[in-house]
């Protein structure tokens, strides 16, 4: 009994709300309780995975708090974001009301990239750069804060 990935509108038509850019919380596994953004969805599944799933790019380690008295070097070190990229079943995600306007298309993250270790490492570096830029710009502050529960 997982979370339904579709909601019914007044007309009775199923509405897909887990779309690219939606902020989700991972519920199972190594990154349980961590925030992520949906990169690409596969509603009907693909070859190896016959169920609805998606590629999630998330934050494995959030940036730490920074004070005025800290040195520039320390601020830079504490402001680092550690990302992850993972294929996740829709049942193991909890959608939030937030969305992040990030364009993952130029990064070319596909199921083949997620399956291949070397390509996934390169993609993770690109995602890190993207997240780092958004964090330093001060955008999406809730997304980069640690989830308190």
Protein Blocks (a to p, Z undefined) as FASTA:
>chain_A
ZZdfbdcdfkopacdfbdghiacddfehjlgoiacddfbdcfkopfklmcdcddddddfb
dcddddfklcfklmmmmmpccdddddddfklpccdfbdcdddfklnopafklmmpmklmm
mmmmmmmmmmmmmmmnopakllmpccdZZ
